[in-house]
Amino acid sequence: MTQPPSQQPPQGGGFGSPQDPQQGFPQPPGQPPVPPAQPPMPPSQPPAGPPPAAPPQGPQPGYGYPQQPGPYAPQPGPYGAQPGPYGQPQPGAYGGYPGQPQYPGAPAPGPAGGGRNPFKGKPGVIIGAAVAALLVIGGGTWFAVSGDDTDPKKSDAKGSSAAPAPTGSGEVDQGDGSGDGRDAGDDLNAGRKDGEAKVAWLGTNDVDLPRNGADVYGPWVVGDTLVKAMYKSVTGYSVADGKKKWEVPFTTEVCAAPVAPAADGTLVIGVKDGNGDRADCLQLQQIDLKTGKAGWKQTIAKGTGFSALSDVTLAISGTTVTAAGTNNSYGYSLTDGKQLFGKPSGGCQPYAFAGGPKLIAAASCPTGDYEKQQHQISEVDPATGKPKWSYKLAPNWEVDKVYSVSPLVVSATQRKEKKWSVFALTDTGKLRSTLDGGKDKFEINCGGSFIVFGQNLEGCVGVAADASTFYMATAPTSVTDGTNDVVAFDLDTGKPKWRSSAGPKKTMTPLRMEGGNVLLYMEGSWDRGGAVATLAPTGGKPAVLLQHPQSTAQIERSFFDAQYAYADGRFFIVSGRVSASNDEQEKQTKTMMAFSK
């Protein structure tokens, strides 16, 4: 049944299920059923048949209904965590989790290993900002000053900001056999062939982690420094050789981080308020990634009832950092940590934000019926938290992910019916299109399933976007020796424009936009190195930028929950989580591999 104009969101369609790769796209919001989708066409040929026209959706005033807020926590659908490729969209300021690190070098979790378990720490993030972004894991022993400890608003992080001497052996193999990543006589580049990239360095873990291991937040690249957060520290490394430059340690665990720092390199992370299972992620800590110095700290008000069930997620837009969870949302100044806004006094309650060039909020609205959910998505003013416009979804459709902030591309799910929809909105909050995926199966990795367990609204990969086109990877045709396509969708019509094949026995993952092209990671195999490539916005065959050595293919394939990043001609592959069965194995775990020309 067509919804009233004020509630026209994605309806119908079966965009996937929790068990299988996401398949097909539903009809445009508020439209009658679409005739059976055309079967997938051969590479470079778009599926036939346009979707029905979707009626325009006008912006909604304010945060929704005037009723008092109800006890209905948002329940994002668990369908976005399909194992597989990672990707990012557009060029421009920020980036964001919506599948769009918009600065060079935004990392992207890889196809092997699938999404992370939301019950085991926070999911990895994809980074994009005025600084480039990468993903790296590693420990450290160098310390950086946290600031003036006499100021109660300053961090209690320990350390010294002075740049330490180069890290000793045991951390990095620089590709010449001198490091401890492999045996002393084993030159990582010994088997490199003409035309292949060289292995710049191979890093191993040197952090003593808890028995269950630890996830990695970030990383972020500022100038020649690569920054990542893991366990109880934030650490800066040299991009060129992987050696530690500075570290900001904490007495409790890092528990949250935004997708991207601010344009000036300022980051705010979440740190637990204590140790043990009952500790909450309520402490915010500012860090200057250019210098490794810790700044202000702030405490998030602890929620009660349903509000206490959710872990906090962070996002940065402009000079504002947001912290949000179930029925709980706040905005703070990046400059001094002062609170700019809190949760609305009534009506729809934001539970997650997507940052970058715009601040997008996903909110749950009161309905008076526990069995009926009402979600909406809004662009909000970063300074006040007030919505500029709001777009309501049909009842029981849930905002699942934001694949891109600008242009705005949203994933929505209907859990009980196992339906999935992807739709685009204009800059004024009107429906631009609903994508018609036909019978294709798409593989998008969002790093987890439930926002209520601390998953960011942003961060899906296997997707990318520019102003007019949305790019999405299909699922491989088979687990081994399979291939896949990238399908390009016209954001004004929702129709497929073209598709490009990875080629026989190859799969490709969109990472983001690079110089107007789609940046791809071409996955390798145990006997073939991977590659970095680009795909023109008009389609065609992928053009290889870096071909990784065949001689190190097994190492390249060995990283757990692999994360990928490309910046300044270097490509990085990083484990998304570090763990081992004992301390000895833990410190022998390879955590990052760097390739260069």
Legacy VTK file of the C-alpha trace (Angstrom):
# vtk DataFile Version 3.0
C-alpha trace
ASCII
DATASET POLYDATA
POINTS 597 float
0.000 0.000 0.000
1.315 3.421 -0.903
2.204 5.488 2.123
1.070 9.072 2.647
3.479 11.668 1.242
4.823 12.334 4.724
5.909 8.731 5.114
7.296 7.546 1.823
10.431 5.483 2.253
11.686 2.275 0.834
8.973 -0.311 0.461
8.805 -3.793 -0.894
11.770 -5.478 -2.420
13.998 -8.241 -1.026
17.418 -6.711 -0.823
18.865 -9.564 1.097
18.755 -11.585 4.263
21.008 -12.171 7.226
22.245 -15.450 5.806
22.853 -14.714 2.145
24.654 -11.983 0.257
22.425 -9.025 -0.369
20.369 -9.629 -3.454
18.090 -7.519 -5.568
16.678 -4.137 -4.697
13.193 -3.272 -3.628
10.843 -0.924 -5.360
11.035 2.836 -4.920
9.392 4.165 -1.756
5.632 4.244 -1.876
5.385 2.547 -5.256
3.377 -0.491 -6.369
5.312 -3.722 -6.891
7.899 -3.701 -9.626
7.583 -6.375 -12.334
10.048 -9.262 -11.961
13.595 -7.970 -12.300
15.575 -8.660 -15.412
18.367 -11.233 -15.036
21.891 -9.877 -14.742
23.386 -8.868 -18.057
26.894 -9.727 -19.245
29.691 -7.408 -18.155
29.535 -3.863 -19.488
25.813 -4.191 -20.290
23.249 -2.664 -17.911
20.225 -4.677 -16.875
17.190 -3.822 -18.947
14.082 -2.076 -17.777
13.926 1.108 -15.678
12.276 1.053 -12.274
8.959 2.827 -11.815
9.211 6.528 -11.192
9.288 7.418 -7.529
7.219 10.334 -6.265
9.183 13.214 -4.804
9.579 13.229 -1.061
9.367 16.557 0.643
11.438 17.478 3.638
9.807 16.992 7.018
9.904 19.710 9.643
11.710 19.086 12.882
12.373 15.721 14.432
9.014 14.101 13.815
5.882 13.545 15.750
4.839 15.830 18.606
4.120 12.880 20.906
6.235 12.200 23.922
9.216 9.955 23.294
8.378 6.303 23.693
10.484 3.456 25.044
11.219 2.093 21.622
14.891 1.660 20.988
16.088 1.656 17.387
16.732 -1.817 16.047
18.862 -1.547 12.937
18.560 -4.653 10.800
21.356 -7.202 10.864
21.627 -7.528 7.132
24.469 -5.223 6.266
27.310 -7.367 7.536
27.876 -9.552 4.548
31.387 -10.942 4.269
33.269 -9.383 1.457
34.760 -6.393 -0.269
35.215 -3.022 1.184
35.051 0.310 -0.548
34.688 3.985 -0.326
33.330 6.845 -2.317
33.853 10.315 -3.285
36.637 12.777 -3.365
36.296 15.873 -1.288
36.382 16.868 2.267
36.091 14.241 4.943
34.914 10.924 3.882
32.993 8.906 6.065
31.787 5.786 6.899
28.986 5.864 4.523
31.269 4.015 2.351
33.028 7.180 1.516
36.379 8.143 2.897
36.771 11.180 0.761
40.433 11.725 1.307
43.171 9.639 -0.258
44.230 6.600 1.676
40.967 5.741 3.371
41.221 2.157 4.603
38.789 -0.538 3.695
38.275 -3.908 5.331
38.777 -6.735 2.906
36.724 -9.602 1.615
38.400 -12.351 3.534
37.086 -12.915 7.008
33.725 -11.205 6.760
32.165 -8.768 9.200
33.212 -8.603 12.799
31.183 -10.018 15.612
29.501 -7.034 17.314
29.734 -8.842 20.619
33.547 -8.810 20.486
34.606 -5.215 20.758
33.888 -2.433 18.335
33.928 -2.956 14.605
36.778 -1.573 12.570
36.318 1.732 10.866
37.036 3.253 7.535
38.747 6.520 7.702
38.726 9.561 5.508
39.558 13.153 6.263
41.625 16.090 5.170
44.309 13.752 6.296
44.726 10.520 4.387
43.745 7.336 6.135
45.189 3.906 6.531
44.747 0.919 8.759
47.668 -0.437 10.708
48.171 -2.514 13.778
51.183 -2.600 15.952
52.330 -1.848 19.406
54.693 0.634 20.770
56.912 1.742 23.553
57.392 5.416 22.683
55.432 7.955 24.653
53.988 11.359 23.946
52.950 14.126 26.310
49.257 14.362 26.993
49.128 18.012 27.971
48.834 19.910 31.227
47.818 17.423 33.887
47.034 20.233 36.291
44.017 21.243 34.246
41.004 19.111 35.290
39.685 19.255 31.728
42.929 17.928 30.299
43.722 14.311 29.627
45.220 12.015 32.217
46.991 10.154 29.427
50.628 9.522 30.313
53.738 10.063 28.281
56.056 12.486 26.536
55.572 14.242 23.213
59.228 14.219 22.273
59.895 12.152 19.160
61.629 8.962 20.315
64.588 7.257 18.786
63.747 4.734 16.059
62.113 1.587 17.343
64.392 -1.361 17.818
64.118 -4.743 16.159
61.103 -6.927 16.681
58.547 -4.628 15.056
59.249 -4.074 11.379
60.822 -6.011 8.535
61.796 -3.425 5.934
61.882 -5.915 3.098
65.640 -6.521 3.197
65.770 -9.269 5.812
66.969 -6.915 8.564
63.743 -6.979 10.571
62.206 -9.783 12.576
59.003 -10.080 10.558
60.657 -13.040 8.770
63.915 -14.923 9.065
67.053 -12.787 8.910
68.122 -14.166 5.547
64.699 -13.868 3.992
64.514 -10.825 1.753
60.860 -10.045 1.095
61.773 -8.670 -2.315
64.100 -11.465 -3.353
61.512 -13.046 -5.636
60.108 -9.824 -7.060
59.663 -9.823 -10.848
59.903 -6.947 -13.295
56.823 -4.747 -13.113
55.841 -5.899 -9.631
55.615 -3.526 -6.669
58.112 -3.923 -3.862
57.338 -4.790 -0.266
58.249 -1.652 1.668
57.970 -3.261 5.098
56.177 -5.899 7.134
55.097 -5.169 10.704
54.457 -7.517 13.621
52.577 -6.937 16.855
54.465 -6.038 20.022
51.591 -5.168 22.350
50.667 -7.467 25.218
46.927 -7.822 24.644
44.164 -9.399 26.720
43.277 -13.026 26.083
40.555 -12.162 23.581
42.765 -9.810 21.592
41.841 -6.282 20.492
40.276 -4.418 17.600
41.938 -1.513 15.827
40.471 1.986 15.410
41.622 4.177 12.579
44.112 4.522 11.242
44.616 8.048 10.071
47.504 9.562 8.119
48.629 13.101 8.871
51.610 14.151 6.797
54.229 11.446 7.194
52.601 9.919 10.276
50.281 6.962 10.387
48.065 6.890 13.487
46.038 4.051 14.926
44.298 3.288 18.210
44.313 -0.163 19.764
43.675 -1.453 23.251
45.043 1.209 25.642
46.895 3.614 23.395
46.892 5.824 20.323
50.151 5.564 18.392
51.804 7.402 15.525
54.104 5.589 13.078
56.319 6.656 10.210
54.540 5.977 6.936
57.846 5.337 5.181
59.243 2.594 7.404
56.565 1.716 9.967
58.662 2.759 12.958
57.007 4.323 15.957
57.127 8.124 16.332
54.952 8.775 19.384
52.369 7.182 21.648
49.575 8.399 23.923
48.843 5.617 26.430
45.771 5.278 28.671
44.963 3.317 31.796
41.723 1.988 30.269
40.732 0.708 26.838
39.932 2.746 23.757
36.306 1.923 22.947
35.156 4.205 20.108
36.478 6.403 17.310
35.003 8.385 14.433
35.565 7.421 10.829
37.604 10.523 10.133
39.436 13.242 12.027
38.668 16.893 11.442
40.349 18.655 8.524
43.074 19.992 10.850
43.954 16.534 12.159
42.007 16.783 15.426
40.486 13.509 16.593
38.250 12.600 19.522
38.171 9.013 20.728
36.099 7.190 23.323
37.868 5.675 26.328
36.262 3.432 28.956
35.610 4.947 32.375
37.205 2.013 34.136
38.486 -1.519 33.764
36.410 -4.661 33.928
33.224 -5.872 32.293
31.069 -3.164 33.839
33.102 -0.250 32.516
31.258 2.071 30.134
32.476 3.939 27.057
31.757 7.397 28.463
35.056 9.298 28.347
35.890 11.485 25.337
39.539 12.341 24.689
40.791 14.876 22.155
44.112 14.188 20.418
46.063 16.269 17.897
47.200 13.696 15.334
49.819 16.077 13.954
51.758 16.166 17.214
50.510 13.234 19.261
49.434 15.509 22.119
46.282 14.834 24.107
43.965 17.772 24.771
40.638 18.128 26.520
38.591 15.296 27.951
34.870 15.182 28.556
32.420 12.769 30.160
29.254 11.684 28.361
26.165 11.537 30.545
25.255 7.915 31.203
21.853 6.867 29.944
19.255 4.977 31.926
16.831 2.239 30.928
16.872 1.680 27.182
19.407 4.479 26.838
21.975 2.461 28.779
21.840 -0.544 26.433
23.855 0.949 23.589
27.537 1.583 23.165
28.445 5.059 21.981
29.428 5.809 18.390
31.299 8.943 17.328
31.254 11.108 14.208
32.928 14.387 13.234
31.545 17.098 10.995
33.077 20.554 10.809
34.102 21.550 14.317
31.620 19.241 16.054
32.017 15.710 17.357
28.848 13.749 18.093
28.370 10.904 20.526
25.223 8.826 20.135
23.570 5.607 21.245
20.111 4.264 21.874
17.865 7.206 22.841
20.970 9.260 23.627
22.758 11.886 21.509
25.140 14.756 22.178
27.291 17.212 20.265
30.561 18.692 21.549
32.949 21.372 20.342
36.140 19.943 18.873
37.978 23.016 20.130
37.285 22.891 23.859
34.959 19.932 24.485
32.006 22.047 25.564
28.599 20.490 24.960
26.811 22.136 22.017
23.559 20.182 22.133
21.923 17.183 23.746
19.110 14.793 22.965
15.828 16.384 21.832
13.310 16.858 24.613
10.670 14.939 22.681
9.770 13.402 19.377
12.263 11.461 17.276
15.529 10.559 19.015
18.808 10.257 17.040
20.701 7.057 17.761
23.610 7.411 15.322
25.298 10.045 13.145
27.301 9.974 9.941
29.888 12.727 9.617
31.973 14.409 6.953
30.959 17.378 4.797
27.468 17.081 6.291
26.124 15.744 9.564
23.445 13.098 8.995
21.325 11.676 11.836
19.358 8.434 11.968
16.521 8.656 14.461
13.817 6.469 15.984
10.397 8.055 16.442
7.623 7.272 18.964
4.589 5.436 17.576
2.661 4.340 20.640
2.826 0.767 19.353
5.676 -1.488 20.384
5.208 -3.588 17.250
5.470 -0.577 14.961
8.737 1.226 14.344
9.159 4.617 12.715
12.575 5.774 11.543
13.723 8.930 9.867
16.938 10.349 8.483
17.857 14.025 8.750
20.583 16.489 7.951
21.330 18.405 11.144
23.173 21.615 11.927
26.501 20.595 13.550
26.406 23.690 15.765
22.924 23.171 17.221
21.860 19.615 16.428
18.643 20.933 14.908
17.460 19.232 11.724
17.559 21.175 8.469
15.180 18.625 6.929
13.909 15.144 7.751
12.824 12.220 5.606
10.552 9.615 7.189
10.688 5.986 6.198
7.556 3.862 5.997
6.595 2.072 9.233
8.909 -0.786 10.203
11.602 0.245 7.742
14.834 0.987 9.569
17.794 3.181 8.659
20.546 0.597 8.543
23.573 2.383 7.083
24.634 5.539 5.312
26.716 4.443 2.327
27.573 7.999 1.324
27.004 11.389 2.953
27.453 13.522 -0.158
25.697 12.447 -2.294
23.430 10.966 0.347
22.877 7.235 -0.224
21.074 5.263 2.495
20.565 1.571 3.212
17.284 0.577 4.864
16.012 -2.792 6.016
12.783 -4.465 7.054
13.982 -7.222 9.325
10.953 -9.437 9.679
10.337 -9.551 5.947
14.099 -9.717 5.239
13.893 -6.843 2.781
16.585 -4.392 1.843
16.435 -1.060 0.048
19.044 1.438 -1.101
17.849 4.942 -1.914
19.367 8.349 -2.620
18.142 11.704 -1.329
18.731 15.198 -2.675
20.521 17.943 -0.741
17.110 19.139 0.453
15.929 15.752 1.691
13.729 14.760 -1.231
13.766 11.302 -2.734
16.208 11.255 -5.633
15.941 7.581 -6.604
15.668 4.039 -5.334
18.206 1.656 -6.814
17.023 -1.218 -9.004
19.399 -4.118 -8.407
17.566 -6.762 -10.397
18.650 -10.279 -9.466
22.252 -9.426 -8.695
23.699 -10.376 -5.330
25.803 -7.645 -3.762
28.538 -8.038 -1.195
28.988 -5.145 1.192
30.922 -5.360 4.420
29.824 -3.053 7.185
32.075 -4.387 9.931
29.250 -5.738 12.085
25.499 -5.854 12.388
23.975 -3.939 15.250
24.327 -0.226 15.906
23.040 -0.951 19.396
26.330 -2.752 20.057
28.451 0.174 18.975
28.568 -0.131 15.209
28.909 3.127 13.366
26.196 4.274 11.007
29.033 4.794 8.540
31.815 2.531 7.368
30.490 0.111 4.774
32.796 -0.937 1.993
32.349 -2.560 -1.356
30.690 0.716 -2.363
31.783 4.108 -3.684
29.996 7.193 -5.005
30.520 10.350 -6.991
28.048 13.159 -7.675
26.036 11.218 -10.264
26.855 7.540 -9.789
26.832 4.900 -7.068
29.177 1.918 -7.457
28.627 -1.431 -5.762
30.418 -4.789 -5.922
28.550 -8.011 -6.637
29.220 -11.184 -4.693
31.827 -13.565 -6.172
30.427 -16.333 -8.362
32.164 -18.896 -6.150
34.270 -18.980 -3.020
37.367 -20.148 -4.878
38.353 -19.061 -8.384
35.201 -16.950 -8.635
34.817 -13.546 -10.232
32.630 -10.513 -9.622
31.489 -7.237 -11.147
31.193 -3.620 -10.130
27.765 -2.251 -11.072
27.329 1.513 -11.591
23.908 3.025 -10.794
22.570 6.357 -12.024
21.654 8.274 -8.863
18.984 10.284 -10.691
17.079 7.245 -11.977
18.261 4.323 -9.871
18.937 2.372 -13.068
22.176 0.448 -13.687
24.383 2.329 -16.159
27.056 -0.276 -16.778
28.911 -3.144 -15.172
32.571 -4.110 -15.277
34.008 -7.567 -14.690
37.095 -8.278 -12.594
38.121 -10.949 -15.081
38.461 -14.739 -14.800
39.268 -16.010 -11.307
39.575 -12.465 -9.955
37.458 -10.338 -7.636
37.606 -6.602 -7.030
36.560 -4.357 -4.186
35.731 -0.646 -4.523
37.694 1.321 -1.926
36.784 4.941 -2.742
37.035 7.533 -5.520
40.525 8.504 -6.671
40.985 11.334 -9.151
37.520 10.830 -10.609
37.982 7.039 -10.916
36.889 4.190 -8.664
39.847 2.896 -6.662
39.857 -0.903 -6.434
41.661 -3.659 -4.613
42.045 -6.722 -6.826
42.179 -9.648 -4.443
45.042 -12.078 -4.921
45.249 -15.784 -4.205
47.768 -18.069 -2.550
49.840 -18.083 -5.732
49.009 -14.657 -7.172
49.642 -11.278 -5.612
46.829 -8.776 -5.275
46.772 -5.439 -7.059
45.605 -1.836 -6.782
43.605 -0.667 -9.789
41.206 2.026 -10.935
37.976 1.870 -12.898
36.877 4.781 -15.076
33.470 6.369 -14.289
32.397 5.215 -17.761
33.267 1.571 -17.069
35.638 -0.638 -19.021
38.452 -2.792 -17.692
40.340 -2.091 -14.452
43.691 -0.335 -14.944
46.393 -1.688 -12.603
48.407 0.843 -10.571
50.370 -1.578 -8.377
50.811 -5.299 -8.990
51.895 -6.988 -5.779
54.618 -9.661 -5.911
53.688 -13.279 -6.446
56.493 -14.275 -4.075
54.713 -12.726 -1.055
51.169 -13.705 -2.048
50.741 -16.087 0.889
51.660 -13.364 3.378
49.298 -10.946 1.634
46.461 -13.440 2.082
47.221 -14.244 5.708
45.920 -11.129 7.490
42.882 -11.627 9.694
39.903 -9.427 8.828
42.140 -7.582 6.368
41.888 -3.821 6.010
43.127 -2.026 2.884
44.421 1.498 2.342
46.057 3.406 -0.511
47.863 6.730 -0.061
50.603 8.542 -1.986
51.421 5.536 -4.143
51.641 3.136 -1.186
49.220 0.306 -0.458
48.743 -1.136 3.004
47.156 -4.391 4.134
46.431 -4.626 7.839
44.860 -7.107 10.204
41.589 -5.720 11.540
41.999 -7.486 14.849
45.008 -8.842 16.713
44.764 -11.984 18.828
46.613 -15.239 19.393
46.479 -18.320 21.560
49.509 -17.327 23.653
51.884 -14.410 24.229
54.619 -15.809 22.024
52.330 -16.208 19.017
50.736 -12.846 19.733
54.059 -11.043 19.288
54.830 -12.972 16.129
51.538 -12.029 14.510
51.979 -10.106 11.267
49.822 -7.012 11.498
50.620 -4.851 8.493
52.198 -5.073 5.054
53.169 -2.109 2.881
53.735 -2.034 -0.879
55.210 0.734 -3.009
56.542 1.308 -6.513
LINES 1 598
597 0 1 2 3 4 5 6 7 8 9 10 11 12 13 14 15 16 17 18 19 20 21 22 23 24 25 26 27 28 29 30 31 32 33 34 35 36 37 38 39 40 41 42 43 44 45 46 47 48 49 50 51 52 53 54 55 56 57 58 59 60 61 62 63 64 65 66 67 68 69 70 71 72 73 74 75 76 77 78 79 80 81 82 83 84 85 86 87 88 89 90 91 92 93 94 95 96 97 98 99 100 101 102 103 104 105 106 107 108 109 110 111 112 113 114 115 116 117 118 119 120 121 122 123 124 125 126 127 128 129 130 131 132 133 134 135 136 137 138 139 140 141 142 143 144 145 146 147 148 149 150 151 152 153 154 155 156 157 158 159 160 161 162 163 164 165 166 167 168 169 170 171 172 173 174 175 176 177 178 179 180 181 182 183 184 185 186 187 188 189 190 191 192 193 194 195 196 197 198 199 200 201 202 203 204 205 206 207 208 209 210 211 212 213 214 215 216 217 218 219 220 221 222 223 224 225 226 227 228 229 230 231 232 233 234 235 236 237 238 239 240 241 242 243 244 245 246 247 248 249 250 251 252 253 254 255 256 257 258 259 260 261 262 263 264 265 266 267 268 269 270 271 272 273 274 275 276 277 278 279 280 281 282 283 284 285 286 287 288 289 290 291 292 293 294 295 296 297 298 299 300 301 302 303 304 305 306 307 308 309 310 311 312 313 314 315 316 317 318 319 320 321 322 323 324 325 326 327 328 329 330 331 332 333 334 335 336 337 338 339 340 341 342 343 344 345 346 347 348 349 350 351 352 353 354 355 356 357 358 359 360 361 362 363 364 365 366 367 368 369 370 371 372 373 374 375 376 377 378 379 380 381 382 383 384 385 386 387 388 389 390 391 392 393 394 395 396 397 398 399 400 401 402 403 404 405 406 407 408 409 410 411 412 413 414 415 416 417 418 419 420 421 422 423 424 425 426 427 428 429 430 431 432 433 434 435 436 437 438 439 440 441 442 443 444 445 446 447 448 449 450 451 452 453 454 455 456 457 458 459 460 461 462 463 464 465 466 467 468 469 470 471 472 473 474 475 476 477 478 479 480 481 482 483 484 485 486 487 488 489 490 491 492 493 494 495 496 497 498 499 500 501 502 503 504 505 506 507 508 509 510 511 512 513 514 515 516 517 518 519 520 521 522 523 524 525 526 527 528 529 530 531 532 533 534 535 536 537 538 539 540 541 542 543 544 545 546 547 548 549 550 551 552 553 554 555 556 557 558 559 560 561 562 563 564 565 566 567 568 569 570 571 572 573 574 575 576 577 578 579 580 581 582 583 584 585 586 587 588 589 590 591 592 593 594 595 596
